[in-house]
């Protein structure tokens, strides 16, 4: 399903240059804290319940208005050339302390492996090409120290491994991102995702 948000965010005026919106200091700090290379190697060394996962995020399409677009790539550390998750996030702000991260699927994602280091690979795409994951937005709140939030309860539908819906929880500080993604079946039982708590990604 094409995103209404994507259509609204992608303004093109014939013969006119589109100027990007200015953002709050907290919004730009969120973008800075989310951008970069991270991994969970320290956690994996100390707790066998967790894999060493690589997480890379980089800003794309910087001149587009109304929000910030990030390309996201996750892979097991020993198979970096075969990421298991490629997404594009659209960050927007309700006010100085409340933010939304909408989630989009990338079509033919195998063509964009490595776009975190070569964002120009995504120049052929626009938000019109993306598939919106309805109900999967993460709503973040800044308390002066960290950004923390989660998806709305039962709103992110998923049929992976017998799930009925998925949940995501996120906590961000300057050099650390904690995420907890889980699939829940119709009986309320967890069927995928970490059973031991958040993955802890440290900035490299």
PyMOL commands that place a pseudoatom at each C-alpha (Angstrom):
pseudoatom trace, name=CA, resn=UNK, resi=1, chain=A, elem=C, hetatm=0, pos=[0.000, 0.000, 0.000]
pseudoatom trace, name=CA, resn=UNK, resi=2, chain=A, elem=C, hetatm=0, pos=[1.392, 3.378, -0.970]
pseudoatom trace, name=CA, resn=UNK, resi=3, chain=A, elem=C, hetatm=0, pos=[1.685, 5.797, 1.887]
pseudoatom trace, name=CA, resn=UNK, resi=4, chain=A, elem=C, hetatm=0, pos=[-0.476, 8.872, 2.098]
pseudoatom trace, name=CA, resn=UNK, resi=5, chain=A, elem=C, hetatm=0, pos=[2.296, 10.351, 4.209]
pseudoatom trace, name=CA, resn=UNK, resi=6, chain=A, elem=C, hetatm=0, pos=[4.799, 9.723, 1.443]
pseudoatom trace, name=CA, resn=UNK, resi=7, chain=A, elem=C, hetatm=0, pos=[2.578, 11.436, -1.078]
pseudoatom trace, name=CA, resn=UNK, resi=8, chain=A, elem=C, hetatm=0, pos=[2.170, 14.439, 1.194]
pseudoatom trace, name=CA, resn=UNK, resi=9, chain=A, elem=C, hetatm=0, pos=[5.867, 14.602, 1.975]
pseudoatom trace, name=CA, resn=UNK, resi=10, chain=A, elem=C, hetatm=0, pos=[7.025, 14.541, -1.637]
pseudoatom trace, name=CA, resn=UNK, resi=11, chain=A, elem=C, hetatm=0, pos=[6.086, 17.968, -3.006]
pseudoatom trace, name=CA, resn=UNK, resi=12, chain=A, elem=C, hetatm=0, pos=[7.155, 18.784, -6.542]
pseudoatom trace, name=CA, resn=UNK, resi=13, chain=A, elem=C, hetatm=0, pos=[6.382, 22.190, -7.975]
pseudoatom trace, name=CA, resn=UNK, resi=14, chain=A, elem=C, hetatm=0, pos=[6.896, 22.651, -11.710]
pseudoatom trace, name=CA, resn=UNK, resi=15, chain=A, elem=C, hetatm=0, pos=[9.665, 25.151, -12.372]
pseudoatom trace, name=CA, resn=UNK, resi=16, chain=A, elem=C, hetatm=0, pos=[10.196, 25.890, -8.658]
pseudoatom trace, name=CA, resn=UNK, resi=17, chain=A, elem=C, hetatm=0, pos=[12.760, 24.691, -6.140]
pseudoatom trace, name=CA, resn=UNK, resi=18, chain=A, elem=C, hetatm=0, pos=[11.399, 22.986, -3.040]
pseudoatom trace, name=CA, resn=UNK, resi=19, chain=A, elem=C, hetatm=0, pos=[13.006, 24.269, 0.146]
pseudoatom trace, name=CA, resn=UNK, resi=20, chain=A, elem=C, hetatm=0, pos=[13.429, 21.896, 3.069]
pseudoatom trace, name=CA, resn=UNK, resi=21, chain=A, elem=C, hetatm=0, pos=[11.645, 22.676, 6.309]
pseudoatom trace, name=CA, resn=UNK, resi=22, chain=A, elem=C, hetatm=0, pos=[13.674, 23.784, 9.309]
pseudoatom trace, name=CA, resn=UNK, resi=23, chain=A, elem=C, hetatm=0, pos=[13.572, 21.428, 12.277]
pseudoatom trace, name=CA, resn=UNK, resi=24, chain=A, elem=C, hetatm=0, pos=[13.847, 21.802, 16.023]
pseudoatom trace, name=CA, resn=UNK, resi=25, chain=A, elem=C, hetatm=0, pos=[17.136, 21.225, 17.833]
pseudoatom trace, name=CA, resn=UNK, resi=26, chain=A, elem=C, hetatm=0, pos=[15.755, 18.036, 19.385]
pseudoatom trace, name=CA, resn=UNK, resi=27, chain=A, elem=C, hetatm=0, pos=[14.673, 16.734, 15.987]
pseudoatom trace, name=CA, resn=UNK, resi=28, chain=A, elem=C, hetatm=0, pos=[18.141, 17.244, 14.525]
pseudoatom trace, name=CA, resn=UNK, resi=29, chain=A, elem=C, hetatm=0, pos=[19.677, 15.626, 17.596]
pseudoatom trace, name=CA, resn=UNK, resi=30, chain=A, elem=C, hetatm=0, pos=[17.427, 12.601, 17.044]
pseudoatom trace, name=CA, resn=UNK, resi=31, chain=A, elem=C, hetatm=0, pos=[18.616, 12.369, 13.433]
pseudoatom trace, name=CA, resn=UNK, resi=32, chain=A, elem=C, hetatm=0, pos=[22.253, 12.649, 14.569]
pseudoatom trace, name=CA, resn=UNK, resi=33, chain=A, elem=C, hetatm=0, pos=[21.844, 9.969, 17.245]
pseudoatom trace, name=CA, resn=UNK, resi=34, chain=A, elem=C, hetatm=0, pos=[20.149, 7.571, 14.827]
pseudoatom trace, name=CA, resn=UNK, resi=35, chain=A, elem=C, hetatm=0, pos=[22.702, 8.047, 12.048]
pseudoatom trace, name=CA, resn=UNK, resi=36, chain=A, elem=C, hetatm=0, pos=[25.876, 5.983, 11.887]
pseudoatom trace, name=CA, resn=UNK, resi=37, chain=A, elem=C, hetatm=0, pos=[27.235, 2.479, 12.293]
pseudoatom trace, name=CA, resn=UNK, resi=38, chain=A, elem=C, hetatm=0, pos=[26.338, 0.369, 15.322]
pseudoatom trace, name=CA, resn=UNK, resi=39, chain=A, elem=C, hetatm=0, pos=[26.631, -3.257, 16.376]
pseudoatom trace, name=CA, resn=UNK, resi=40, chain=A, elem=C, hetatm=0, pos=[25.680, -5.545, 19.261]
pseudoatom trace, name=CA, resn=UNK, resi=41, chain=A, elem=C, hetatm=0, pos=[29.080, -7.264, 19.507]
pseudoatom trace, name=CA, resn=UNK, resi=42, chain=A, elem=C, hetatm=0, pos=[29.618, -6.344, 23.173]
pseudoatom trace, name=CA, resn=UNK, resi=43, chain=A, elem=C, hetatm=0, pos=[26.243, -7.744, 24.164]
pseudoatom trace, name=CA, resn=UNK, resi=44, chain=A, elem=C, hetatm=0, pos=[26.774, -10.905, 22.101]
pseudoatom trace, name=CA, resn=UNK, resi=45, chain=A, elem=C, hetatm=0, pos=[30.107, -11.560, 23.839]
pseudoatom trace, name=CA, resn=UNK, resi=46, chain=A, elem=C, hetatm=0, pos=[28.556, -11.383, 27.298]
pseudoatom trace, name=CA, resn=UNK, resi=47, chain=A, elem=C, hetatm=0, pos=[25.170, -13.024, 26.590]
pseudoatom trace, name=CA, resn=UNK, resi=48, chain=A, elem=C, hetatm=0, pos=[24.736, -15.988, 24.224]
pseudoatom trace, name=CA, resn=UNK, resi=49, chain=A, elem=C, hetatm=0, pos=[21.028, -15.165, 23.872]
pseudoatom trace, name=CA, resn=UNK, resi=50, chain=A, elem=C, hetatm=0, pos=[21.990, -12.351, 21.493]
pseudoatom trace, name=CA, resn=UNK, resi=51, chain=A, elem=C, hetatm=0, pos=[23.619, -12.388, 18.056]
pseudoatom trace, name=CA, resn=UNK, resi=52, chain=A, elem=C, hetatm=0, pos=[26.234, -9.911, 16.869]
pseudoatom trace, name=CA, resn=UNK, resi=53, chain=A, elem=C, hetatm=0, pos=[24.082, -7.731, 14.630]
pseudoatom trace, name=CA, resn=UNK, resi=54, chain=A, elem=C, hetatm=0, pos=[25.246, -4.819, 12.499]
pseudoatom trace, name=CA, resn=UNK, resi=55, chain=A, elem=C, hetatm=0, pos=[22.936, -1.785, 12.287]
pseudoatom trace, name=CA, resn=UNK, resi=56, chain=A, elem=C, hetatm=0, pos=[23.637, 1.047, 9.860]
pseudoatom trace, name=CA, resn=UNK, resi=57, chain=A, elem=C, hetatm=0, pos=[21.524, 4.152, 9.265]
pseudoatom trace, name=CA, resn=UNK, resi=58, chain=A, elem=C, hetatm=0, pos=[22.151, 7.140, 7.061]
pseudoatom trace, name=CA, resn=UNK, resi=59, chain=A, elem=C, hetatm=0, pos=[20.161, 10.175, 5.988]
pseudoatom trace, name=CA, resn=UNK, resi=60, chain=A, elem=C, hetatm=0, pos=[18.881, 10.256, 2.406]
pseudoatom trace, name=CA, resn=UNK, resi=61, chain=A, elem=C, hetatm=0, pos=[16.960, 12.777, 0.279]
pseudoatom trace, name=CA, resn=UNK, resi=62, chain=A, elem=C, hetatm=0, pos=[18.070, 15.715, 2.492]
pseudoatom trace, name=CA, resn=UNK, resi=63, chain=A, elem=C, hetatm=0, pos=[16.296, 18.403, 0.488]
pseudoatom trace, name=CA, resn=UNK, resi=64, chain=A, elem=C, hetatm=0, pos=[12.797, 17.010, 0.878]
pseudoatom trace, name=CA, resn=UNK, resi=65, chain=A, elem=C, hetatm=0, pos=[10.370, 18.875, 3.158]
pseudoatom trace, name=CA, resn=UNK, resi=66, chain=A, elem=C, hetatm=0, pos=[8.257, 17.940, 6.171]
pseudoatom trace, name=CA, resn=UNK, resi=67, chain=A, elem=C, hetatm=0, pos=[10.566, 15.357, 7.712]
pseudoatom trace, name=CA, resn=UNK, resi=68, chain=A, elem=C, hetatm=0, pos=[13.816, 13.419, 7.507]
pseudoatom trace, name=CA, resn=UNK, resi=69, chain=A, elem=C, hetatm=0, pos=[14.347, 10.185, 5.582]
pseudoatom trace, name=CA, resn=UNK, resi=70, chain=A, elem=C, hetatm=0, pos=[16.781, 7.533, 6.818]
pseudoatom trace, name=CA, resn=UNK, resi=71, chain=A, elem=C, hetatm=0, pos=[17.914, 4.361, 5.074]
pseudoatom trace, name=CA, resn=UNK, resi=72, chain=A, elem=C, hetatm=0, pos=[18.342, 1.444, 7.499]
pseudoatom trace, name=CA, resn=UNK, resi=73, chain=A, elem=C, hetatm=0, pos=[20.243, -1.811, 6.991]
pseudoatom trace, name=CA, resn=UNK, resi=74, chain=A, elem=C, hetatm=0, pos=[20.615, -4.685, 9.468]
pseudoatom trace, name=CA, resn=UNK, resi=75, chain=A, elem=C, hetatm=0, pos=[22.682, -7.841, 9.014]
pseudoatom trace, name=CA, resn=UNK, resi=76, chain=A, elem=C, hetatm=0, pos=[24.299, -10.571, 11.038]
pseudoatom trace, name=CA, resn=UNK, resi=77, chain=A, elem=C, hetatm=0, pos=[27.909, -9.424, 11.494]
pseudoatom trace, name=CA, resn=UNK, resi=78, chain=A, elem=C, hetatm=0, pos=[29.462, -12.282, 9.519]
pseudoatom trace, name=CA, resn=UNK, resi=79, chain=A, elem=C, hetatm=0, pos=[27.137, -11.827, 6.523]
pseudoatom trace, name=CA, resn=UNK, resi=80, chain=A, elem=C, hetatm=0, pos=[27.153, -8.062, 6.014]
pseudoatom trace, name=CA, resn=UNK, resi=81, chain=A, elem=C, hetatm=0, pos=[26.567, -8.438, 2.290]
pseudoatom trace, name=CA, resn=UNK, resi=82, chain=A, elem=C, hetatm=0, pos=[23.266, -10.224, 2.967]
pseudoatom trace, name=CA, resn=UNK, resi=83, chain=A, elem=C, hetatm=0, pos=[21.194, -7.942, 5.200]
pseudoatom trace, name=CA, resn=UNK, resi=84, chain=A, elem=C, hetatm=0, pos=[18.028, -9.463, 6.641]
pseudoatom trace, name=CA, resn=UNK, resi=85, chain=A, elem=C, hetatm=0, pos=[16.317, -6.081, 7.002]
pseudoatom trace, name=CA, resn=UNK, resi=86, chain=A, elem=C, hetatm=0, pos=[16.311, -3.022, 4.757]
pseudoatom trace, name=CA, resn=UNK, resi=87, chain=A, elem=C, hetatm=0, pos=[13.931, -0.201, 5.593]
pseudoatom trace, name=CA, resn=UNK, resi=88, chain=A, elem=C, hetatm=0, pos=[13.436, 3.507, 5.093]
pseudoatom trace, name=CA, resn=UNK, resi=89, chain=A, elem=C, hetatm=0, pos=[12.263, 5.555, 8.076]
pseudoatom trace, name=CA, resn=UNK, resi=90, chain=A, elem=C, hetatm=0, pos=[10.486, 8.887, 7.813]
pseudoatom trace, name=CA, resn=UNK, resi=91, chain=A, elem=C, hetatm=0, pos=[11.003, 11.031, 10.913]
pseudoatom trace, name=CA, resn=UNK, resi=92, chain=A, elem=C, hetatm=0, pos=[8.619, 13.868, 11.701]
pseudoatom trace, name=CA, resn=UNK, resi=93, chain=A, elem=C, hetatm=0, pos=[7.955, 15.982, 14.787]
pseudoatom trace, name=CA, resn=UNK, resi=94, chain=A, elem=C, hetatm=0, pos=[4.700, 16.871, 16.508]
pseudoatom trace, name=CA, resn=UNK, resi=95, chain=A, elem=C, hetatm=0, pos=[6.470, 19.307, 18.840]
pseudoatom trace, name=CA, resn=UNK, resi=96, chain=A, elem=C, hetatm=0, pos=[9.924, 19.728, 20.393]
pseudoatom trace, name=CA, resn=UNK, resi=97, chain=A, elem=C, hetatm=0, pos=[9.568, 16.547, 22.462]
pseudoatom trace, name=CA, resn=UNK, resi=98, chain=A, elem=C, hetatm=0, pos=[7.352, 14.208, 20.392]
pseudoatom trace, name=CA, resn=UNK, resi=99, chain=A, elem=C, hetatm=0, pos=[8.432, 12.450, 17.204]
pseudoatom trace, name=CA, resn=UNK, resi=100, chain=A, elem=C, hetatm=0, pos=[7.165, 9.779, 14.827]
pseudoatom trace, name=CA, resn=UNK, resi=101, chain=A, elem=C, hetatm=0, pos=[9.238, 7.251, 12.875]
pseudoatom trace, name=CA, resn=UNK, resi=102, chain=A, elem=C, hetatm=0, pos=[7.154, 5.828, 10.029]
pseudoatom trace, name=CA, resn=UNK, resi=103, chain=A, elem=C, hetatm=0, pos=[8.417, 2.636, 8.420]
pseudoatom trace, name=CA, resn=UNK, resi=104, chain=A, elem=C, hetatm=0, pos=[8.607, 1.831, 4.701]
pseudoatom trace, name=CA, resn=UNK, resi=105, chain=A, elem=C, hetatm=0, pos=[9.602, -1.266, 2.762]
pseudoatom trace, name=CA, resn=UNK, resi=106, chain=A, elem=C, hetatm=0, pos=[12.108, -0.901, -0.073]
pseudoatom trace, name=CA, resn=UNK, resi=107, chain=A, elem=C, hetatm=0, pos=[11.052, -2.466, -3.402]
pseudoatom trace, name=CA, resn=UNK, resi=108, chain=A, elem=C, hetatm=0, pos=[13.608, -4.820, -4.970]
pseudoatom trace, name=CA, resn=UNK, resi=109, chain=A, elem=C, hetatm=0, pos=[15.732, -4.230, -1.897]
pseudoatom trace, name=CA, resn=UNK, resi=110, chain=A, elem=C, hetatm=0, pos=[18.553, -6.463, -3.133]
pseudoatom trace, name=CA, resn=UNK, resi=111, chain=A, elem=C, hetatm=0, pos=[19.447, -3.655, -5.556]
pseudoatom trace, name=CA, resn=UNK, resi=112, chain=A, elem=C, hetatm=0, pos=[20.196, -1.279, -2.676]
pseudoatom trace, name=CA, resn=UNK, resi=113, chain=A, elem=C, hetatm=0, pos=[22.447, -3.336, -0.406]
pseudoatom trace, name=CA, resn=UNK, resi=114, chain=A, elem=C, hetatm=0, pos=[25.181, -1.016, 0.839]
pseudoatom trace, name=CA, resn=UNK, resi=115, chain=A, elem=C, hetatm=0, pos=[23.169, 2.169, 0.310]
pseudoatom trace, name=CA, resn=UNK, resi=116, chain=A, elem=C, hetatm=0, pos=[24.113, 3.227, 3.848]
pseudoatom trace, name=CA, resn=UNK, resi=117, chain=A, elem=C, hetatm=0, pos=[27.596, 4.029, 2.522]
pseudoatom trace, name=CA, resn=UNK, resi=118, chain=A, elem=C, hetatm=0, pos=[26.499, 4.956, -1.019]
pseudoatom trace, name=CA, resn=UNK, resi=119, chain=A, elem=C, hetatm=0, pos=[23.190, 6.847, -0.632]
pseudoatom trace, name=CA, resn=UNK, resi=120, chain=A, elem=C, hetatm=0, pos=[23.263, 7.749, -4.327]
pseudoatom trace, name=CA, resn=UNK, resi=121, chain=A, elem=C, hetatm=0, pos=[22.039, 4.197, -4.988]
pseudoatom trace, name=CA, resn=UNK, resi=122, chain=A, elem=C, hetatm=0, pos=[18.642, 5.402, -3.757]
pseudoatom trace, name=CA, resn=UNK, resi=123, chain=A, elem=C, hetatm=0, pos=[18.470, 8.423, -6.050]
pseudoatom trace, name=CA, resn=UNK, resi=124, chain=A, elem=C, hetatm=0, pos=[16.363, 6.447, -8.518]
pseudoatom trace, name=CA, resn=UNK, resi=125, chain=A, elem=C, hetatm=0, pos=[13.692, 5.972, -5.836]
pseudoatom trace, name=CA, resn=UNK, resi=126, chain=A, elem=C, hetatm=0, pos=[11.161, 8.437, -4.467]
pseudoatom trace, name=CA, resn=UNK, resi=127, chain=A, elem=C, hetatm=0, pos=[8.643, 8.025, -1.614]
pseudoatom trace, name=CA, resn=UNK, resi=128, chain=A, elem=C, hetatm=0, pos=[6.104, 7.128, -4.305]
pseudoatom trace, name=CA, resn=UNK, resi=129, chain=A, elem=C, hetatm=0, pos=[8.017, 3.861, -4.846]
pseudoatom trace, name=CA, resn=UNK, resi=130, chain=A, elem=C, hetatm=0, pos=[7.977, 2.814, -1.193]
pseudoatom trace, name=CA, resn=UNK, resi=131, chain=A, elem=C, hetatm=0, pos=[5.484, 0.558, 0.558]
pseudoatom trace, name=CA, resn=UNK, resi=132, chain=A, elem=C, hetatm=0, pos=[4.193, 1.929, 3.841]
pseudoatom trace, name=CA, resn=UNK, resi=133, chain=A, elem=C, hetatm=0, pos=[3.966, -0.421, 6.827]
pseudoatom trace, name=CA, resn=UNK, resi=134, chain=A, elem=C, hetatm=0, pos=[0.658, 0.799, 8.190]
pseudoatom trace, name=CA, resn=UNK, resi=135, chain=A, elem=C, hetatm=0, pos=[0.369, 0.745, 11.959]
pseudoatom trace, name=CA, resn=UNK, resi=136, chain=A, elem=C, hetatm=0, pos=[4.110, 0.132, 12.450]
pseudoatom trace, name=CA, resn=UNK, resi=137, chain=A, elem=C, hetatm=0, pos=[5.186, 3.680, 13.273]
pseudoatom trace, name=CA, resn=UNK, resi=138, chain=A, elem=C, hetatm=0, pos=[7.242, 4.145, 16.440]
pseudoatom trace, name=CA, resn=UNK, resi=139, chain=A, elem=C, hetatm=0, pos=[6.223, 7.142, 18.581]
pseudoatom trace, name=CA, resn=UNK, resi=140, chain=A, elem=C, hetatm=0, pos=[9.195, 8.644, 20.404]
pseudoatom trace, name=CA, resn=UNK, resi=141, chain=A, elem=C, hetatm=0, pos=[9.336, 11.045, 23.340]
pseudoatom trace, name=CA, resn=UNK, resi=142, chain=A, elem=C, hetatm=0, pos=[12.393, 13.022, 24.477]
pseudoatom trace, name=CA, resn=UNK, resi=143, chain=A, elem=C, hetatm=0, pos=[12.817, 13.502, 28.237]
pseudoatom trace, name=CA, resn=UNK, resi=144, chain=A, elem=C, hetatm=0, pos=[15.944, 15.643, 28.074]
pseudoatom trace, name=CA, resn=UNK, resi=145, chain=A, elem=C, hetatm=0, pos=[18.208, 12.604, 28.278]
pseudoatom trace, name=CA, resn=UNK, resi=146, chain=A, elem=C, hetatm=0, pos=[16.936, 9.951, 25.879]
pseudoatom trace, name=CA, resn=UNK, resi=147, chain=A, elem=C, hetatm=0, pos=[14.376, 9.306, 23.160]
pseudoatom trace, name=CA, resn=UNK, resi=148, chain=A, elem=C, hetatm=0, pos=[12.103, 6.386, 24.012]
pseudoatom trace, name=CA, resn=UNK, resi=149, chain=A, elem=C, hetatm=0, pos=[8.966, 4.967, 22.471]
pseudoatom trace, name=CA, resn=UNK, resi=150, chain=A, elem=C, hetatm=0, pos=[7.141, 2.084, 20.858]
pseudoatom trace, name=CA, resn=UNK, resi=151, chain=A, elem=C, hetatm=0, pos=[4.487, 1.091, 18.359]
pseudoatom trace, name=CA, resn=UNK, resi=152, chain=A, elem=C, hetatm=0, pos=[0.819, 1.337, 19.223]
pseudoatom trace, name=CA, resn=UNK, resi=153, chain=A, elem=C, hetatm=0, pos=[-0.437, -1.891, 20.791]
pseudoatom trace, name=CA, resn=UNK, resi=154, chain=A, elem=C, hetatm=0, pos=[-1.485, -4.539, 18.238]
pseudoatom trace, name=CA, resn=UNK, resi=155, chain=A, elem=C, hetatm=0, pos=[-1.452, -2.011, 15.360]
pseudoatom trace, name=CA, resn=UNK, resi=156, chain=A, elem=C, hetatm=0, pos=[1.483, -3.428, 13.361]
pseudoatom trace, name=CA, resn=UNK, resi=157, chain=A, elem=C, hetatm=0, pos=[0.096, -6.480, 11.583]
pseudoatom trace, name=CA, resn=UNK, resi=158, chain=A, elem=C, hetatm=0, pos=[2.474, -9.360, 10.864]
pseudoatom trace, name=CA, resn=UNK, resi=159, chain=A, elem=C, hetatm=0, pos=[2.065, -12.937, 9.692]
pseudoatom trace, name=CA, resn=UNK, resi=160, chain=A, elem=C, hetatm=0, pos=[5.735, -13.914, 9.998]
pseudoatom trace, name=CA, resn=UNK, resi=161, chain=A, elem=C, hetatm=0, pos=[6.199, -17.289, 11.751]
pseudoatom trace, name=CA, resn=UNK, resi=162, chain=A, elem=C, hetatm=0, pos=[2.576, -17.400, 12.808]
pseudoatom trace, name=CA, resn=UNK, resi=163, chain=A, elem=C, hetatm=0, pos=[2.425, -13.919, 14.309]
pseudoatom trace, name=CA, resn=UNK, resi=164, chain=A, elem=C, hetatm=0, pos=[-0.723, -11.813, 14.281]
pseudoatom trace, name=CA, resn=UNK, resi=165, chain=A, elem=C, hetatm=0, pos=[1.066, -8.555, 15.013]
pseudoatom trace, name=CA, resn=UNK, resi=166, chain=A, elem=C, hetatm=0, pos=[4.515, -7.167, 15.822]
pseudoatom trace, name=CA, resn=UNK, resi=167, chain=A, elem=C, hetatm=0, pos=[5.678, -4.761, 18.494]
pseudoatom trace, name=CA, resn=UNK, resi=168, chain=A, elem=C, hetatm=0, pos=[8.749, -2.538, 18.572]
pseudoatom trace, name=CA, resn=UNK, resi=169, chain=A, elem=C, hetatm=0, pos=[10.319, -0.701, 21.494]
pseudoatom trace, name=CA, resn=UNK, resi=170, chain=A, elem=C, hetatm=0, pos=[13.199, 1.755, 21.062]
pseudoatom trace, name=CA, resn=UNK, resi=171, chain=A, elem=C, hetatm=0, pos=[15.480, 3.730, 23.410]
pseudoatom trace, name=CA, resn=UNK, resi=172, chain=A, elem=C, hetatm=0, pos=[18.122, 6.085, 21.972]
pseudoatom trace, name=CA, resn=UNK, resi=173, chain=A, elem=C, hetatm=0, pos=[20.993, 7.946, 23.579]
pseudoatom trace, name=CA, resn=UNK, resi=174, chain=A, elem=C, hetatm=0, pos=[23.991, 9.613, 21.946]
pseudoatom trace, name=CA, resn=UNK, resi=175, chain=A, elem=C, hetatm=0, pos=[26.014, 6.428, 21.421]
pseudoatom trace, name=CA, resn=UNK, resi=176, chain=A, elem=C, hetatm=0, pos=[23.567, 3.610, 22.048]
pseudoatom trace, name=CA, resn=UNK, resi=177, chain=A, elem=C, hetatm=0, pos=[20.366, 2.303, 20.493]
pseudoatom trace, name=CA, resn=UNK, resi=178, chain=A, elem=C, hetatm=0, pos=[18.253, -0.323, 22.246]
pseudoatom trace, name=CA, resn=UNK, resi=179, chain=A, elem=C, hetatm=0, pos=[15.592, -2.121, 20.234]
pseudoatom trace, name=CA, resn=UNK, resi=180, chain=A, elem=C, hetatm=0, pos=[13.163, -4.908, 21.043]
pseudoatom trace, name=CA, resn=UNK, resi=181, chain=A, elem=C, hetatm=0, pos=[11.142, -6.317, 18.141]
pseudoatom trace, name=CA, resn=UNK, resi=182, chain=A, elem=C, hetatm=0, pos=[8.719, -9.154, 18.803]
pseudoatom trace, name=CA, resn=UNK, resi=183, chain=A, elem=C, hetatm=0, pos=[6.059, -11.105, 16.934]
pseudoatom trace, name=CA, resn=UNK, resi=184, chain=A, elem=C, hetatm=0, pos=[2.924, -12.017, 18.907]
pseudoatom trace, name=CA, resn=UNK, resi=185, chain=A, elem=C, hetatm=0, pos=[0.323, -14.576, 17.816]
pseudoatom trace, name=CA, resn=UNK, resi=186, chain=A, elem=C, hetatm=0, pos=[-3.454, -14.338, 18.217]
pseudoatom trace, name=CA, resn=UNK, resi=187, chain=A, elem=C, hetatm=0, pos=[-3.211, -15.984, 21.652]
pseudoatom trace, name=CA, resn=UNK, resi=188, chain=A, elem=C, hetatm=0, pos=[-0.756, -13.403, 22.937]
pseudoatom trace, name=CA, resn=UNK, resi=189, chain=A, elem=C, hetatm=0, pos=[2.242, -15.758, 22.713]
pseudoatom trace, name=CA, resn=UNK, resi=190, chain=A, elem=C, hetatm=0, pos=[5.581, -14.480, 21.441]
pseudoatom trace, name=CA, resn=UNK, resi=191, chain=A, elem=C, hetatm=0, pos=[6.607, -16.410, 18.306]
pseudoatom trace, name=CA, resn=UNK, resi=192, chain=A, elem=C, hetatm=0, pos=[9.694, -14.508, 17.172]
pseudoatom trace, name=CA, resn=UNK, resi=193, chain=A, elem=C, hetatm=0, pos=[12.167, -11.928, 18.398]
pseudoatom trace, name=CA, resn=UNK, resi=194, chain=A, elem=C, hetatm=0, pos=[14.391, -11.727, 21.435]
pseudoatom trace, name=CA, resn=UNK, resi=195, chain=A, elem=C, hetatm=0, pos=[13.047, -13.363, 24.572]
pseudoatom trace, name=CA, resn=UNK, resi=196, chain=A, elem=C, hetatm=0, pos=[15.803, -11.887, 26.733]
pseudoatom trace, name=CA, resn=UNK, resi=197, chain=A, elem=C, hetatm=0, pos=[15.068, -8.181, 26.256]
pseudoatom trace, name=CA, resn=UNK, resi=198, chain=A, elem=C, hetatm=0, pos=[16.423, -5.344, 24.141]
pseudoatom trace, name=CA, resn=UNK, resi=199, chain=A, elem=C, hetatm=0, pos=[19.255, -5.672, 21.668]
pseudoatom trace, name=CA, resn=UNK, resi=200, chain=A, elem=C, hetatm=0, pos=[21.913, -3.113, 22.618]
pseudoatom trace, name=CA, resn=UNK, resi=201, chain=A, elem=C, hetatm=0, pos=[23.648, -1.472, 19.665]
pseudoatom trace, name=CA, resn=UNK, resi=202, chain=A, elem=C, hetatm=0, pos=[26.778, 0.570, 20.432]
pseudoatom trace, name=CA, resn=UNK, resi=203, chain=A, elem=C, hetatm=0, pos=[28.078, 3.225, 18.074]
pseudoatom trace, name=CA, resn=UNK, resi=204, chain=A, elem=C, hetatm=0, pos=[31.318, 2.145, 16.384]
for i in range(1, 204): cmd.bond("trace and resi %d" % i, "trace and resi %d" % (i + 1))
show_as sticks, trace
zoom trace
